[in-house]
Amino acid sequence: MHDIGDADDEAVGGLVPLYILVNGRTSPRNTALDLATQVIAMPNESMRLEPEYADILRLCHRRWMSVAEIGAYLHRPLTITKVMVDVLLEQGLLVIGSPAQRTVADRKLLETVLAGLERL
């Protein structure tokens, strides 16, 4: 049976390793990085990473994911998640993009083609 003091120690202890993982950084260096930013992992099997960073790369392998989604899946504070994503971006292991914008461009192309076909 745990008393309240034990539960508080466990909660605080769980955050200390995350703080160390980001070297005490409290915000990302990339000022364009926000919670809606979409990232995807770049193939790189030769780099050895801390498990918390490897978890992010596994989530983003072959699919776009927002910083907010990464934090939610990993049950991490969003501030720490942003900094960890920023670290992986700096190392070239993640890239920023926007699949939604690409979809819109593809849709515009299809609408143009459809309009051309309707004129025939």
Salt bridges, closest charged atoms under 4 A:
ASP6 OD2 - HIS2 ND1 3.84
ASP55 OD1 - ARG58 NH2 2.41
ASP86 OD2 - ARG25 NH2 2.33
GLU90 OE1 - ARG25 NH1 3.48
GLU90 OE1 - ARG29 NH1 3.32
GLU111 OE2 - ARG107 NE 3.03
